[in-house]
Amino acid sequence: DKEREEEKEKEDKEREEREREVSQLKSEVERLQTESQEKARQLDEAVRREQSSSQRSLNDRTESHRDETKKLKAYIVKMKKELAETRDKVATDSASSETERVELQRQLNALREAVGAGQQSAAEKEGKVRVAEETAKSLRVELSEVTSERECLQSNLTAATEELSVLRSEWSTAQSDLATLQTQVGGAQRVAEVAEKEVGSLREELAREKDSHSSTRQRLAAAVKEAKVTNVMNLELADYQRSLQSLEEKLTAAHGELEEAREERRRQLDKMDSMRKEIDLKTQQAISVEDRLSKTKSLWMKTKKELDAARKTEGELQVAMASLAAQLETEKQEAEQSKVETASLTAKLQSMQQQSDSSVGVLQKTVRSLEHKLAAAQSELTTSQISLSQCQQDYNNYKIRVHSVLKQKSGGPSAAEISTEIRQTFEAEILQLKVELQDSKTQLSSALAELEEVTEEHRTLTSTHQQLLQTSQTQLSSASRQLEEAESRHGRESREQAEVIQQLRQEVVEVTDTFRGQLQSLQEEQQKVVVSLRGELEAAKTSLTRLQQEADAKVLARAVNHSSSGPAHPQTLVSQETRNADSATVTNEQRVAGEGMDESELESFPPTPFSREDSQLSFERLLSVVDSEVPVPRAKPSSAGEQPQQLRRELAKAKKTIRDVTELLRESEEAGVQLGEQAKLLKEEIRRLERNREREEGVSNMEYLKNVVLKFLHTEDGGEQTALVPVITQLLRLSPQETKFLQDTIEGTPAPLPDASTSLPSPSTHKGLAGYIHRWTGY
């Protein structure tokens, strides 16, 4: 339990240290964010230069690494050959040692006859045994050093793999941050496009209102021209002019508001331009960040390649580059291959250790056997010495006997000759043994020299491997620093972009709110103007009906008075009918000319003749006085036949004016209806634009929308589909017509496909928006 608590405390301390390091890194990142804005432009140029230099250095390093790998391969092949040769030499040495053992046994048998030569050979063998023990000790030391170096290399490899995993995770986070930045920039651009569309619609509305104001002005001009022609409608035209003046004042006020709106629009456009410039700058900064990230990625790849090369060299040094070709062909699976290779290396090292242990054991056994043999040889030497002394005694006795025999036999060979022959044979055998001993010494010295060369080469290889590891570690540290700097810059620039996007969104919302307020105010003013015009039209209608009734009553009274005097001549009736027809044709021609846009002037038509006394009758007096008080205009003294003709002319003129006024009223009513329809259309368009904007703002939850639509399409039950209709309308901001179309399609009733043209009038009646333009002159 105490050990667990201590481990927990250690883990907590490590966590706290990591949190401190994270906080320190955050502070450093913020500091670097403040510094990166000033160094962004300089870094772009430096990045380009560094890219070219890094590419060159990469090429040089890759070539140098390739040359080094080739050299290492050749060196490792050479080492393999030398190791094989050393193994062969060891085998030959073992075989020669066995032969030497046989020869020693033979020599021991011969040493029984020659003791001095046997002692020298035993001393030489003892020296050989000591040298073998020393070589075994040196091999053990070298094995321990190789194992320690292998452990260090494994620890370095694990640290490098951890750093690579950290760098990959940081790179993935940087890529995700870049993707979020790109989506935010796209959303800002969409919002800007929506604002531009709203500005375009406002421009169209302003143009329409300008057209309506120009139409009212043209109406005024036409009314003024008609006032010159028709003197009876002077007062009514004066009232109409007053109303038009008030309308003009309103129009001037509206023009002022429009100019203010234009100025505000220009300001907003300037702001939008500045925002676009800022967005462009931010995009350029994002591109520069991407370039830096690509550069860091290239550096990371370079360091990764260098680390892979270091790993390869480490594997080549440990396992004699047994799997170099497989590592070069499968760079993507280097981690797994490195694990497999490390496992195989550990197995091979264990096998080598076992082999070395077994070889050491064999050597120890051989040493022990040689010691036993040496002891046996010493015992045999003592026995041989004893036997030699006995032999000498026997020899002396034999000499004495021989001398005695020689004395007895003077004719046989002498003893000196026999002893010289025996000595010569012994000396020849001793010389042969010395030559064999010198050959074995030379072989041992050559084997020791080869072992020294192999150890020196091993030391050089380990030193080169350590240097490569140090260079790879330095490159990894530099790459990690560059990655940290790039991440800090990226984080700072992403925050700045987020702040700019928020500011742009707020400004766009403010602009849309101001334009909506202006649109609402303009719509309210338009509604007020329409209401006032409708009231004026209703008053004009009532006054016209009353005037028509009064005129009809007066004409009937005059006709009755004149009929009492006598019937008119038939010729006068015919002329009256023809004049009435002419006047009707003139009125029709005037109305047709007034309806077109090409002929806006009425001076080309012949004015209808009016007397000066007719102009004295005011319109207010006609409206105020009773039928009996209406002053009849004085006629010049003429005959009785001319009075009914004059009355008929006046009646035709009155009918013509009534027709004109009724036509004006009808057209004004149509204009009011069309304005109401236009207002409805504008409201519908504004609602559609709001739905589109809400739709664009709500596009973020596309996965949920996709699931809902797929469920709606794949479900065959009508109840589930009807339950999904309000969800789809909320997500897609559908109009009531579109929701009705969905419900009708679910129920199975045929319904027309709703589109943008359903809210507009039919093309047969108005032919698009051009049908809403008033048919008065000047439109």
DAJO-V820894 format. One record per residue. N is the residue number from 1. RES is the residue in one letter. SS is DSSP state (H for helix, E for strand, L for the rest). PHI is phi as a letter, one per 30 degrees, with the letter a starting at -180 (none if undefined). PSI is psi in radians with two decimals (* if undefined). Layout:
N:RES:SS:PHI:PSI + N:RES:SS:PHI:PSI
//
This chain:
1:D:L:none:-0.74 + 2:K:H:d:-0.71 + 3:E:H:d:-0.70 + 4:R:H:d:-0.78 + 5:E:H:d:-0.74 + 6:E:H:d:-0.70 + 7:E:H:d:-0.71 + 8:K:H:d:-0.78 + 9:E:H:d:-0.72 + 10:K:H:d:-0.74 + 11:E:H:d:-0.72 + 12:D:H:d:-0.75 + 13:K:H:d:-0.74 + 14:E:H:d:-0.70 + 15:R:H:d:-0.79 + 16:E:H:d:-0.74 + 17:E:H:d:-0.70 + 18:R:H:d:-0.73 + 19:E:H:d:-0.72 + 20:R:H:d:-0.75 + 21:E:H:d:-0.68 + 22:V:H:d:-0.75 + 23:S:H:d:-0.74 + 24:Q:H:d:-0.73 + 25:L:H:d:-0.70 + 26:K:H:d:-0.78 + 27:S:H:d:-0.73 + 28:E:H:d:-0.65 + 29:V:H:d:-0.75 + 30:E:H:d:-0.74 + 31:R:H:d:-0.73 + 32:L:H:d:-0.57 + 33:Q:H:d:-0.70 + 34:T:H:d:-0.58 + 35:E:H:d:-0.39 + 36:S:H:d:-0.46 + 37:Q:H:d:-0.67 + 38:E:H:d:-0.52 + 39:K:H:c:0.13 + 40:A:H:d:-0.82 + 41:R:H:d:-0.74 + 42:Q:H:d:-0.64 + 43:L:H:d:-0.55 + 44:D:H:d:-0.83 + 45:E:H:d:-0.73 + 46:A:H:d:-0.61 + 47:V:H:d:-0.73 + 48:R:H:d:-0.82 + 49:R:H:d:-0.75 + 50:E:H:d:-0.59 + 51:Q:H:d:-0.83 + 52:S:H:d:-0.81 + 53:S:H:d:-0.69 + 54:S:H:d:-0.65 + 55:Q:H:d:-0.77 + 56:R:H:d:-0.81 + 57:S:H:d:-0.62 + 58:L:H:d:-0.82 + 59:N:H:d:-0.80 + 60:D:H:d:-0.76 + 61:R:H:d:-0.71 + 62:T:H:d:-0.74 + 63:E:H:d:-0.74 + 64:S:H:d:-0.70 + 65:H:H:d:-0.69 + 66:R:H:d:-0.78 + 67:D:H:d:-0.74 + 68:E:H:d:-0.72 + 69:T:H:d:-0.71 + 70:K:H:d:-0.80 + 71:K:H:e:-0.75 + 72:L:H:d:-0.71 + 73:K:H:e:-0.84 + 74:A:H:d:-0.74 + 75:Y:H:d:-0.67 + 76:I:H:d:-0.68 + 77:V:H:d:-0.75 + 78:K:H:d:-0.76 + 79:M:H:d:-0.70 + 80:K:H:d:-0.79 + 81:K:H:d:-0.78 + 82:E:H:d:-0.67 + 83:L:H:d:-0.72 + 84:A:H:d:-0.72 + 85:E:H:d:-0.73 + 86:T:H:d:-0.70 + 87:R:H:d:-0.75 + 88:D:H:d:-0.72 + 89:K:H:d:-0.70 + 90:V:H:d:-0.72 + 91:A:H:d:-0.77 + 92:T:H:d:-0.67 + 93:D:H:d:-0.73 + 94:S:H:d:-0.74 + 95:A:H:d:-0.75 + 96:S:H:d:-0.61 + 97:S:H:d:-0.68 + 98:E:H:d:-0.76 + 99:T:H:d:-0.66 + 100:E:H:d:-0.64 + 101:R:H:d:-0.77 + 102:V:H:d:-0.76 + 103:E:H:d:-0.63 + 104:L:H:d:-0.72 + 105:Q:H:e:-0.75 + 106:R:H:d:-0.75 + 107:Q:H:d:-0.64 + 108:L:H:d:-0.70 + 109:N:H:d:-0.63 + 110:A:H:d:-0.52 + 111:L:H:d:-0.40 + 112:R:L:e:-0.50 + 113:E:L:c:-0.51 + 114:A:L:b:1.71 + 115:V:H:d:-0.72 + 116:G:H:d:-0.75 + 117:A:H:d:-0.61 + 118:G:H:d:-0.68 + 119:Q:H:d:-0.78 + 120:Q:H:d:-0.78 + 121:S:H:d:-0.65 + 122:A:H:d:-0.71 + 123:A:H:d:-0.75 + 124:E:H:d:-0.69 + 125:K:H:d:-0.66 + 126:E:H:d:-0.74 + 127:G:H:d:-0.74 + 128:K:H:d:-0.72 + 129:V:H:d:-0.73 + 130:R:H:d:-0.74 + 131:V:H:d:-0.71 + 132:A:H:d:-0.71 + 133:E:H:d:-0.75 + 134:E:H:d:-0.74 + 135:T:H:d:-0.67 + 136:A:H:d:-0.73 + 137:K:H:d:-0.75 + 138:S:H:d:-0.67 + 139:L:H:d:-0.69 + 140:R:H:d:-0.77 + 141:V:H:d:-0.76 + 142:E:H:d:-0.68 + 143:L:H:d:-0.74 + 144:S:H:d:-0.72 + 145:E:H:d:-0.73 + 146:V:H:d:-0.73 + 147:T:H:d:-0.74 + 148:S:H:d:-0.73 + 149:E:H:d:-0.68 + 150:R:H:d:-0.74 + 151:E:H:d:-0.74 + 152:C:H:d:-0.76 + 153:L:H:d:-0.69 + 154:Q:H:d:-0.74 + 155:S:H:d:-0.73 + 156:N:H:d:-0.69 + 157:L:H:d:-0.76 + 158:T:H:d:-0.74 + 159:A:H:d:-0.71 + 160:A:H:d:-0.71 + 161:T:H:d:-0.69 + 162:E:H:d:-0.77 + 163:E:H:d:-0.67 + 164:L:H:d:-0.74 + 165:S:H:d:-0.71 + 166:V:H:d:-0.76 + 167:L:H:d:-0.68 + 168:R:H:d:-0.75 + 169:S:H:d:-0.73 + 170:E:H:d:-0.67 + 171:W:H:d:-0.72 + 172:S:H:d:-0.70 + 173:T:H:d:-0.70 + 174:A:H:d:-0.70 + 175:Q:H:d:-0.71 + 176:S:H:d:-0.70 + 177:D:H:d:-0.70 + 178:L:H:d:-0.72 + 179:A:H:d:-0.73 + 180:T:H:d:-0.70 + 181:L:H:d:-0.74 + 182:Q:H:d:-0.70 + 183:T:H:d:-0.70 + 184:Q:H:d:-0.72 + 185:V:H:d:-0.71 + 186:G:H:d:-0.70 + 187:G:H:d:-0.73 + 188:A:H:d:-0.70 + 189:Q:H:d:-0.69 + 190:R:H:d:-0.76 + 191:V:H:d:-0.71 + 192:A:H:d:-0.68 + 193:E:H:d:-0.72 + 194:V:H:d:-0.73 + 195:A:H:d:-0.68 + 196:E:H:d:-0.69 + 197:K:H:d:-0.75 + 198:E:H:d:-0.69 + 199:V:H:d:-0.70 + 200:G:H:d:-0.72 + 201:S:H:d:-0.68 + 202:L:H:d:-0.64 + 203:R:H:d:-0.75 + 204:E:H:d:-0.72 + 205:E:H:d:-0.70 + 206:L:H:d:-0.69 + 207:A:H:d:-0.71 + 208:R:H:d:-0.77 + 209:E:H:d:-0.63 + 210:K:H:d:-0.73 + 211:D:H:d:-0.72 + 212:S:H:d:-0.71 + 213:H:H:d:-0.71 + 214:S:H:d:-0.62 + 215:S:H:d:-0.72 + 216:T:H:d:-0.68 + 217:R:H:d:-0.74 + 218:Q:H:d:-0.61 + 219:R:H:d:-0.76 + 220:L:H:e:-0.80 + 221:A:H:d:-0.74 + 222:A:H:d:-0.69 + 223:A:H:d:-0.67 + 224:V:H:d:-0.74 + 225:K:H:d:-0.69 + 226:E:H:d:-0.53 + 227:A:H:d:-0.59 + 228:K:H:d:-0.61 + 229:V:H:d:-0.83 + 230:T:L:c:1.93 + 231:N:L:d:-0.27 + 232:V:L:d:-0.55 + 233:M:L:c:0.46 + 234:N:H:d:-0.87 + 235:L:H:d:-0.72 + 236:E:H:d:-0.69 + 237:L:H:d:-0.60 + 238:A:H:d:-0.79 + 239:D:H:d:-0.72 + 240:Y:H:d:-0.66 + 241:Q:H:d:-0.70 + 242:R:H:d:-0.82 + 243:S:H:d:-0.66 + 244:L:H:d:-0.64 + 245:Q:H:d:-0.75 + 246:S:H:d:-0.69 + 247:L:H:d:-0.68 + 248:E:H:d:-0.70 + 249:E:H:d:-0.76 + 250:K:H:d:-0.68 + 251:L:H:d:-0.71 + 252:T:H:d:-0.73 + 253:A:H:d:-0.74 + 254:A:H:d:-0.67 + 255:H:H:d:-0.71 + 256:G:H:d:-0.78 + 257:E:H:d:-0.68 + 258:L:H:d:-0.70 + 259:E:H:d:-0.70 + 260:E:H:d:-0.75 + 261:A:H:d:-0.67 + 262:R:H:d:-0.75 + 263:E:H:d:-0.77 + 264:E:H:d:-0.69 + 265:R:H:d:-0.71 + 266:R:H:d:-0.74 + 267:R:H:d:-0.77 + 268:Q:H:d:-0.65 + 269:L:H:d:-0.72 + 270:D:H:d:-0.76 + 271:K:H:d:-0.74 + 272:M:H:d:-0.69 + 273:D:H:d:-0.78 + 274:S:H:d:-0.69 + 275:M:H:d:-0.68 + 276:R:H:d:-0.74 + 277:K:H:d:-0.75 + 278:E:H:d:-0.69 + 279:I:H:d:-0.72 + 280:D:H:d:-0.74 + 281:L:H:d:-0.74 + 282:K:H:d:-0.68 + 283:T:H:d:-0.71 + 284:Q:H:d:-0.72 + 285:Q:H:d:-0.70 + 286:A:H:d:-0.68 + 287:I:H:d:-0.73 + 288:S:H:d:-0.67 + 289:V:H:d:-0.70 + 290:E:H:d:-0.70 + 291:D:H:d:-0.76 + 292:R:H:d:-0.71 + 293:L:H:d:-0.68 + 294:S:H:d:-0.69 + 295:K:H:d:-0.77 + 296:T:H:d:-0.63 + 297:K:H:d:-0.74 + 298:S:H:d:-0.73 + 299:L:H:d:-0.71 + 300:W:H:d:-0.73 + 301:M:H:d:-0.69 + 302:K:H:d:-0.81 + 303:T:H:d:-0.63 + 304:K:H:d:-0.75 + 305:K:H:d:-0.73 + 306:E:H:d:-0.69 + 307:L:H:d:-0.68 + 308:D:H:d:-0.71 + 309:A:H:d:-0.70 + 310:A:H:d:-0.72 + 311:R:H:d:-0.73 + 312:K:H:d:-0.77 + 313:T:H:d:-0.66 + 314:E:H:d:-0.75 + 315:G:H:d:-0.64 + 316:E:H:d:-0.72 + 317:L:H:d:-0.63 + 318:Q:H:d:-0.73 + 319:V:H:c:0.31 + 320:A:L:i:0.62 + 321:M:L:h:0.88 + 322:A:L:d:-0.50 + 323:S:L:b:0.71 + 324:L:H:d:-0.77 + 325:A:H:d:-0.69 + 326:A:H:d:-0.66 + 327:Q:H:d:-0.70 + 328:L:H:d:-0.67 + 329:E:H:d:-0.56 + 330:T:L:c:1.28 + 331:E:L:d:-0.49 + 332:K:L:d:-0.46 + 333:Q:L:c:0.70 + 334:E:H:d:-0.63 + 335:A:H:d:-0.85 + 336:E:H:d:-0.75 + 337:Q:H:d:-0.67 + 338:S:H:d:-0.67 + 339:K:H:d:-0.82 + 340:V:H:d:-0.73 + 341:E:H:d:-0.70 + 342:T:H:d:-0.68 + 343:A:H:d:-0.79 + 344:S:H:d:-0.67 + 345:L:H:d:-0.76 + 346:T:H:d:-0.72 + 347:A:H:d:-0.76 + 348:K:H:d:-0.71 + 349:L:H:d:-0.70 + 350:Q:H:d:-0.74 + 351:S:H:d:-0.71 + 352:M:H:d:-0.72 + 353:Q:H:d:-0.76 + 354:Q:H:d:-0.74 + 355:Q:H:d:-0.74 + 356:S:H:d:-0.72 + 357:D:H:d:-0.76 + 358:S:H:d:-0.72 + 359:S:H:d:-0.69 + 360:V:H:d:-0.73 + 361:G:H:d:-0.72 + 362:V:H:d:-0.74 + 363:L:H:d:-0.73 + 364:Q:H:d:-0.71 + 365:K:H:d:-0.75 + 366:T:H:d:-0.70 + 367:V:H:d:-0.77 + 368:R:H:d:-0.74 + 369:S:H:d:-0.70 + 370:L:H:d:-0.67 + 371:E:H:d:-0.76 + 372:H:H:d:-0.73 + 373:K:H:d:-0.67 + 374:L:H:d:-0.73 + 375:A:H:d:-0.71 + 376:A:H:d:-0.67 + 377:A:H:d:-0.68 + 378:Q:H:d:-0.74 + 379:S:H:d:-0.71 + 380:E:H:d:-0.62 + 381:L:H:d:-0.76 + 382:T:H:d:-0.76 + 383:T:H:d:-0.67 + 384:S:H:d:-0.65 + 385:Q:H:d:-0.76 + 386:I:H:d:-0.77 + 387:S:H:d:-0.59 + 388:L:H:d:-0.74 + 389:S:H:d:-0.70 + 390:Q:H:d:-0.69 + 391:C:H:d:-0.70 + 392:Q:H:d:-0.75 + 393:Q:H:d:-0.78 + 394:D:H:d:-0.67 + 395:Y:H:d:-0.75 + 396:N:H:d:-0.79 + 397:N:H:d:-0.69 + 398:Y:H:d:-0.68 + 399:K:H:e:-0.84 + 400:I:H:e:-0.78 + 401:R:H:d:-0.70 + 402:V:H:d:-0.77 + 403:H:H:e:-0.71 + 404:S:H:d:-0.68 + 405:V:H:d:-0.69 + 406:L:H:d:-0.69 + 407:K:H:d:-0.67 + 408:Q:H:d:-0.69 + 409:K:L:c:1.58 + 410:S:L:d:-0.32 + 411:G:L:d:-0.25 + 412:G:L:d:3.13 + 413:P:L:d:2.67 + 414:S:L:d:2.70 + 415:A:H:d:-0.47 + 416:A:H:d:-0.71 + 417:E:H:d:-0.70 + 418:I:H:d:-0.76 + 419:S:H:d:-0.65 + 420:T:H:d:-0.71 + 421:E:H:d:-0.74 + 422:I:H:d:-0.72 + 423:R:H:d:-0.74 + 424:Q:H:d:-0.75 + 425:T:H:d:-0.75 + 426:F:H:d:-0.70 + 427:E:H:d:-0.69 + 428:A:H:d:-0.74 + 429:E:H:d:-0.69 + 430:I:H:d:-0.69 + 431:L:H:d:-0.74 + 432:Q:H:e:-0.76 + 433:L:H:d:-0.68 + 434:K:H:d:-0.72 + 435:V:H:d:-0.76 + 436:E:H:d:-0.70 + 437:L:H:d:-0.71 + 438:Q:H:d:-0.69 + 439:D:H:d:-0.77 + 440:S:H:d:-0.64 + 441:K:H:d:-0.76 + 442:T:H:d:-0.72 + 443:Q:H:d:-0.76 + 444:L:H:d:-0.73 + 445:S:H:d:-0.70 + 446:S:H:d:-0.73 + 447:A:H:d:-0.73 + 448:L:H:d:-0.68 + 449:A:H:d:-0.74 + 450:E:H:d:-0.72 + 451:L:H:d:-0.73 + 452:E:H:d:-0.73 + 453:E:H:d:-0.77 + 454:V:H:d:-0.75 + 455:T:H:d:-0.72 + 456:E:H:d:-0.76 + 457:E:H:d:-0.69 + 458:H:H:d:-0.73 + 459:R:H:d:-0.74 + 460:T:H:d:-0.72 + 461:L:H:d:-0.76 + 462:T:H:d:-0.69 + 463:S:H:d:-0.77 + 464:T:H:d:-0.69 + 465:H:H:d:-0.74 + 466:Q:H:d:-0.70 + 467:Q:H:d:-0.78 + 468:L:H:d:-0.72 + 469:L:H:d:-0.74 + 470:Q:H:d:-0.76 + 471:T:H:d:-0.74 + 472:S:H:d:-0.68 + 473:Q:H:d:-0.75 + 474:T:H:d:-0.74 + 475:Q:H:d:-0.70 + 476:L:H:d:-0.74 + 477:S:H:d:-0.74 + 478:S:H:d:-0.72 + 479:A:H:d:-0.71 + 480:S:H:d:-0.69 + 481:R:H:d:-0.78 + 482:Q:H:d:-0.69 + 483:L:H:d:-0.74 + 484:E:H:d:-0.74 + 485:E:H:d:-0.76 + 486:A:H:d:-0.70 + 487:E:H:d:-0.71 + 488:S:H:d:-0.77 + 489:R:H:d:-0.75 + 490:H:H:d:-0.76 + 491:G:H:d:-0.76 + 492:R:H:d:-0.80 + 493:E:H:d:-0.61 + 494:S:H:d:-0.69 + 495:R:H:d:-0.75 + 496:E:H:d:-0.74 + 497:Q:H:d:-0.69 + 498:A:H:d:-0.74 + 499:E:H:d:-0.76 + 500:V:H:d:-0.70 + 501:I:H:d:-0.70 + 502:Q:H:d:-0.75 + 503:Q:H:d:-0.76 + 504:L:H:d:-0.73 + 505:R:H:d:-0.76 + 506:Q:H:d:-0.76 + 507:E:H:d:-0.68 + 508:V:H:d:-0.72 + 509:V:H:d:-0.75 + 510:E:H:d:-0.74 + 511:V:H:d:-0.78 + 512:T:H:d:-0.70 + 513:D:H:d:-0.75 + 514:T:H:d:-0.77 + 515:F:H:d:-0.63 + 516:R:H:d:-0.76 + 517:G:H:d:-0.75 + 518:Q:H:d:-0.73 + 519:L:H:d:-0.75 + 520:Q:H:d:-0.73 + 521:S:H:d:-0.74 + 522:L:H:d:-0.70 + 523:Q:H:d:-0.73 + 524:E:H:d:-0.77 + 525:E:H:d:-0.71 + 526:Q:H:d:-0.73 + 527:Q:H:d:-0.71 + 528:K:H:d:-0.76 + 529:V:H:d:-0.72 + 530:V:H:d:-0.74 + 531:V:H:d:-0.76 + 532:S:H:d:-0.73 + 533:L:H:d:-0.67 + 534:R:H:d:-0.72 + 535:G:H:d:-0.76 + 536:E:H:d:-0.69 + 537:L:H:d:-0.73 + 538:E:H:d:-0.72 + 539:A:H:d:-0.71 + 540:A:H:d:-0.67 + 541:K:H:d:-0.84 + 542:T:H:d:-0.75 + 543:S:H:d:-0.67 + 544:L:H:d:-0.73 + 545:T:H:d:-0.73 + 546:R:H:d:-0.75 + 547:L:H:d:-0.69 + 548:Q:H:d:-0.74 + 549:Q:H:d:-0.76 + 550:E:H:d:-0.74 + 551:A:H:d:-0.70 + 552:D:H:d:-0.73 + 553:A:H:d:-0.73 + 554:K:H:d:-0.74 + 555:V:H:d:-0.72 + 556:L:H:d:-0.70 + 557:A:H:d:-0.75 + 558:R:H:d:-0.70 + 559:A:H:d:-0.68 + 560:V:H:d:-0.71 + 561:N:H:d:-0.72 + 562:H:H:d:-0.52 + 563:S:H:d:-0.47 + 564:S:H:d:-0.53 + 565:S:H:d:-0.54 + 566:G:L:l:2.71 + 567:P:L:d:2.68 + 568:A:L:d:2.79 + 569:H:L:d:2.54 + 570:P:H:d:-0.55 + 571:Q:H:d:-0.68 + 572:T:H:d:-0.64 + 573:L:H:d:-0.71 + 574:V:H:d:-0.76 + 575:S:H:d:-0.63 + 576:Q:H:d:-0.73 + 577:E:H:d:-0.71 + 578:T:H:d:-0.70 + 579:R:H:d:-0.68 + 580:N:H:d:-0.72 + 581:A:H:d:-0.72 + 582:D:H:d:-0.76 + 583:S:H:d:-0.66 + 584:A:H:d:-0.74 + 585:T:H:d:-0.67 + 586:V:H:d:-0.76 + 587:T:H:d:-0.72 + 588:N:H:d:-0.73 + 589:E:H:d:-0.68 + 590:Q:H:d:-0.73 + 591:R:H:d:-0.70 + 592:V:H:d:-0.71 + 593:A:H:d:-0.59 + 594:G:H:d:-0.46 + 595:E:H:d:-0.46 + 596:G:L:d:2.99 + 597:M:L:c:-0.28 + 598:D:L:d:-0.63 + 599:E:L:c:1.67 + 600:S:L:c:-0.20 + 601:E:L:c:2.41 + 602:L:L:c:0.04 + 603:E:L:d:-0.33 + 604:S:L:d:-0.41 + 605:F:L:d:2.57 + 606:P:L:d:2.20 + 607:P:L:d:2.57 + 608:T:L:d:2.39 + 609:P:L:d:2.29 + 610:F:L:b:2.55 + 611:S:L:d:2.86 + 612:R:H:d:-0.51 + 613:E:H:d:-0.44 + 614:D:H:d:-0.55 + 615:S:H:d:-0.31 + 616:Q:L:d:-0.31 + 617:L:L:d:1.98 + 618:S:L:d:2.71 + 619:F:H:d:-0.59 + 620:E:H:d:-0.67 + 621:R:H:d:-0.69 + 622:L:H:d:-0.65 + 623:L:H:d:-0.54 + 624:S:H:c:-0.64 + 625:V:L:d:2.85 + 626:V:L:d:2.94 + 627:D:H:e:-0.64 + 628:S:H:d:-0.47 + 629:E:H:c:0.00 + 630:V:L:d:2.12 + 631:P:L:d:2.21 + 632:V:L:d:2.30 + 633:P:L:d:2.46 + 634:R:L:d:2.34 + 635:A:L:c:2.64 + 636:K:L:d:2.65 + 637:P:L:d:1.95 + 638:S:L:b:-3.09 + 639:S:L:d:2.95 + 640:A:H:d:-0.43 + 641:G:H:d:-0.38 + 642:E:H:d:-0.36 + 643:Q:H:d:-0.83 + 644:P:H:d:-0.57 + 645:Q:H:d:-0.74 + 646:Q:H:d:-0.69 + 647:L:H:d:-0.72 + 648:R:H:d:-0.69 + 649:R:H:d:-0.77 + 650:E:H:d:-0.70 + 651:L:H:d:-0.70 + 652:A:H:d:-0.71 + 653:K:H:d:-0.74 + 654:A:H:d:-0.74 + 655:K:H:d:-0.68 + 656:K:H:d:-0.78 + 657:T:H:d:-0.69 + 658:I:H:d:-0.73 + 659:R:H:d:-0.75 + 660:D:H:d:-0.77 + 661:V:H:d:-0.73 + 662:T:H:d:-0.68 + 663:E:H:d:-0.73 + 664:L:H:d:-0.75 + 665:L:H:d:-0.76 + 666:R:H:d:-0.75 + 667:E:H:d:-0.64 + 668:S:H:d:-0.67 + 669:E:H:d:-0.75 + 670:E:H:d:-0.69 + 671:A:H:d:-0.70 + 672:G:H:d:-0.75 + 673:V:H:d:-0.77 + 674:Q:H:d:-0.66 + 675:L:H:d:-0.70 + 676:G:H:d:-0.74 + 677:E:H:d:-0.69 + 678:Q:H:d:-0.71 + 679:A:H:d:-0.74 + 680:K:H:d:-0.76 + 681:L:H:d:-0.74 + 682:L:H:d:-0.73 + 683:K:H:d:-0.77 + 684:E:H:d:-0.69 + 685:E:H:d:-0.71 + 686:I:H:d:-0.74 + 687:R:H:d:-0.70 + 688:R:H:d:-0.74 + 689:L:H:d:-0.70 + 690:E:H:d:-0.71 + 691:R:H:d:-0.72 + 692:N:H:d:-0.76 + 693:R:H:d:-0.77 + 694:E:H:d:-0.62 + 695:R:H:d:-0.74 + 696:E:H:d:-0.61 + 697:E:H:d:-0.55 + 698:G:H:c:0.30 + 699:V:H:d:-0.15 + 700:S:H:d:-0.56 + 701:N:H:c:0.97 + 702:M:H:d:-0.55 + 703:E:H:d:-0.76 + 704:Y:H:d:-0.73 + 705:L:H:d:-0.74 + 706:K:H:d:-0.77 + 707:N:H:d:-0.72 + 708:V:H:d:-0.77 + 709:V:H:d:-0.74 + 710:L:H:d:-0.71 + 711:K:H:d:-0.68 + 712:F:H:d:-0.67 + 713:L:H:d:-0.59 + 714:H:H:c:-0.37 + 715:T:L:d:2.36 + 716:E:L:c:-0.22 + 717:D:L:d:2.27 + 718:G:H:d:-0.54 + 719:G:H:d:-0.75 + 720:E:H:d:-0.68 + 721:Q:H:d:-0.75 + 722:T:H:d:-0.58 + 723:A:H:d:-0.50 + 724:L:H:d:-0.26 + 725:V:H:d:-0.84 + 726:P:H:d:-0.54 + 727:V:H:d:-0.75 + 728:I:H:d:-0.70 + 729:T:H:d:-0.63 + 730:Q:H:d:-0.68 + 731:L:H:d:-0.74 + 732:L:H:c:-0.05 + 733:R:L:h:0.96 + 734:L:L:d:2.70 + 735:S:L:d:2.89 + 736:P:H:e:-0.65 + 737:Q:H:d:-0.70 + 738:E:H:d:-0.68 + 739:T:H:d:-0.68 + 740:K:H:d:-0.70 + 741:F:H:d:-0.72 + 742:L:H:d:-0.77 + 743:Q:H:d:-0.69 + 744:D:H:d:-0.72 + 745:T:H:d:-0.60 + 746:I:H:d:-0.75 + 747:E:H:d:-0.35 + 748:G:L:j:0.03 + 749:T:L:d:2.36 + 750:P:L:d:2.34 + 751:A:L:b:2.54 + 752:P:L:d:2.60 + 753:L:L:d:2.12 + 754:P:L:d:2.41 + 755:D:L:b:-2.96 + 756:A:L:d:-0.36 + 757:S:L:d:-0.10 + 758:T:L:d:-0.59 + 759:S:L:d:-0.28 + 760:L:L:d:2.80 + 761:P:L:d:2.86 + 762:S:L:d:2.57 + 763:P:L:d:-0.32 + 764:S:L:d:-0.52 + 765:T:L:d:-0.79 + 766:H:L:b:-0.29 + 767:K:L:h:1.01 + 768:G:H:i:-2.75 + 769:L:H:d:-0.28 + 770:A:H:d:-0.41 + 771:G:H:d:-0.35 + 772:Y:H:d:-0.13 + 773:I:L:d:2.37 + 774:H:L:d:2.55 + 775:R:L:d:0.28 + 776:W:L:d:2.86 + 777:T:L:d:2.51 + 778:G:L:j:-0.20 + 779:Y:L:c:*
//
